[in-house]
Amino acid sequence: MSRGGFGVAGISGRMGRMLVEELEAAGAPLSGGSGRNNGIDIDGLADMSDVVIDFTHASTAQAHAAALAKAGTAWILGTSGLSLADEAVVTLAATTIPIVYAPNFAPGVNLVLALAERMAAALPPNVYDAEIVEMHHRQKVDAPSGTAISIGRAVARGRGVSLEDVKESGRDGHTGPRRPGAIGFSAMRGGQVVGEHTLLFASADEHIALTHRAFDRRAFASGAVRAALWVRGRAPGLYSMIDVLGIN
């Protein structure tokens, strides 16, 4: 089978259809798409594509990593809710193929990530408490969101610590005082909110907040297509949307 163009995993879904529209708007050739009822699976899509854009489900991540690495096909991965084991498999696949992995492909969110790391490095954790508040539509199944976790990781990098060591999520009951240096998470669900994230640095003297609100999923789709155009022909490696935007 000849190869060429950009494939869409889950092409019949809401995000899949939007990705097709954005590829068309960018003049990028669509190689095909995998779906439940169209007879094309991830192996077939990998074989026919130079790049596959994937916003499917965390449960597919390891199988998709194996198929795309075997075919040598670049991967744009926007699926959220990946476990540490899933991320380890993605990292391994990146030794074979170029992967852009981002919980959020909206350019504005990635600028927030860059700012979050810089601010965390400048604001002492024993003085400034870091809290991340996010809200999404009622159908979202994972919490905190992948974007919220990414913001937390950016703060942790700026502070030179591991997020897993300082994360506080789902506070309830008599929790005791806040741990010094903790990075807190609060998740709200309701209505049809596309995505809202706020990073708050709070000291006794001032509060500083960074907020991003997404009003249309097209911001994610257009960013993913931008990443797909960028990654084509790149060397194997694990890239982020920060790399795509060139704001390192």
N, C-alpha and C positions, 0 to 999 in steps of 0.2 A: 504494500500500500504506500502510495506517495505521501510525503509529509509536507506540511506548509500551513501557515496561518495560526489563528488563535482559537483554542477550544474553550468551551464553557461547561464545567461540571454542574449538573442540576439545571440544565438549560430551560426546563419548563416551569421552574419556580419563579417567584416574583423578582428576586434578585437576578436570576438567570436571564429573564426576559429583558431586564433593564441593562444588563451587561451587553447583550446583543445589540440593543439600541445605541449604546455608547461606542461599541466597536464600529458600527456602521457610521456613526457621526465622525469618528476619527479616521475613516477610510481604511480601517484595518480588516484584512480578510478573515472571515469566520470559517474555520475548518470543520466545525461540527460541535455537537454537544451531547453529553450523556444524560439520560433520563430514565425514568421508571418504565416507560412504555415505548421507547423509540428504538430499542434493540442495540444501542451503543452503550457499552460499559466503559469503565475508566481505562481498562487496558487498550480497548479500541481507540478511545479518544486520545490517549497518550501517543499511540502509534501514528495517528494522522495529524498531529499538531506539533508546532514548534514551542508553543506556550499554552498551558492550561490555567484558566482562572477558576478558582474553587472557593465558593461560599456555601458549602453544603452542610455537613454536620460533623461534630467532633468524633463521632463513632467511625467515620470513614477515613480519618486522617492517616492512620498507619497503613491501611490498604492502598490508599492513594499515593502515599510516599513510596511504597514498594513499586507500584506500577510505573510511576513517572521516573523514578530512578532507573529502573530496568530499561525504559524506552529512551532515556537521555533527554527527557522533555522538561523544559523550564516550568516552574510552578509559581503561581501567584496565589497565596494561601490567606484567605480572609476569614476562615472559620474561627469562631470563638469557643471558649470552654474547653480547650485542649488541656489534658492532664500533663504532669511532668513526664510521664512515660511517653505520651504522644509527642511532646516537644523534643524528647531525646531521639525519637525515630526521625522526626523532621530534620534535626541537626545532623544526624547520620546521613540522610539522603542528600543534604547540602554538600557533602564531600564529593558527590557525583554530578549533581545538577545545580544550576542557579535557582535559588528560591527567594522570593520576597514574601516574608511572613509578617503580617501586621494585623493586630486585632481591629484596627480601624484605619481605613485608607483615605479618610477625609484629610486634605492638606492642613486644615486648621487644627485638628487634633494633634497632628504630628509636630506642629509648631508649639503647641502646649507642652508636649513631651520634652522638646528641647529646652523650653523655658523652665519647666519643672526641675530638670536636673541642675540647671545653673542656679536657680533660686535655692534649691536644697543645699548646694555646696556653699552658698553665701550666708544662709540663715542657720545658726547653731541649733542642733536638735534639742539641747537642754533649755533653750529659750523659746523656740518656735515649734509648737505642736503641728503636725501635718495630718489633715483629715481629708478624705476623698468621699464626696457624695455623688451618687449617680441615680438617674431615673430612666426607666425604659417602659415600653408597652407591656401590657399584661401577659402577652404570649411568651415573653422571653423566659428561657428555662434555666439559665445559669446566672449565678450571682456570687460575688461582684462581677460586673461585666469584664470582658477581656480588655476593654479600653481602660477601665478603672484600675485593673491589675497592672497594665502597662504604665499608667501614671505613677502608681506606687513603686514600680521597679525603677522608674526614672528618678524618683525622690531618693530611693535607697542607693542608687548608683552615685548620686550627688553627695550622699552622706558616707559613702564607702562601706555600706553594710549590705547584707542579704535581706531581701524583703521577707523571706520565710521566717527569719529570726525576729522580726519586729512587727509583723502584721497583726492587727486587731480587727476582727470582723464579727458582726452579729452579736453585739453586746446586749445582754439581757439580765435582769435581776440585779443582785448585789454584786457588782463587778469589782468593787474596790477602786482606788484612785487610778488614774491613767498612768501607764508605764512611761517613764522618761524615754524619749526617742522612738516611741511607737508610731506606726503609720496606720491610722484608723480608716475603716471603710463603712459606709452606710449605703444600702441599696433600697430604692423605692421602685415599685411596680404599679402601673395603672394606666388606663386609657390606651391611647395609641401614640405615646411619646416615642419618637424615633431614637432619641438619645440625648441626654443632658449629663454633663460631667463638670464638677467643680472641685478644684484643689484649693484647700484653705490652709494657709500658714497662720497660726494664731499664737500671739505672745500676750503678755500682760498689758502691753502698751499699744499694740496695733494688730490688725488683721489684714492679710493680703490674699486676694482670691483670684484665681484663674478659672474662667468658665468657658465651656464650649457647648453650644446647642446646635444640634442637627435638625433641620426641618424637613429634609427630603433625603431618602436613601440614595438618590442619584449622586450625592456627594461621594458616597462610598464606591459606587459603580464607576464614576468618571476617574476617581483616583486609582482604582484597580486597573483600568485600561491604560492609564498613564504609566503605571508600574509595569504592565505587560509589554508596552512598547519599549520601555527602558531596559528591561531584563533580557530581551532577545539578543542572543549572541554573547552574553556575559559569561565569564568564567564561573565554574562551580563555586558556591558559597552561600551563606545565609545572610541575606540583605534585609534591610528594613525600609519603610517608607521614608525615613530620614535620609537614607542613601539616595533614594529616587529623587527627593527634593533638593539634594545637594546642600543640606544645612548642617552638616556635621561640624 
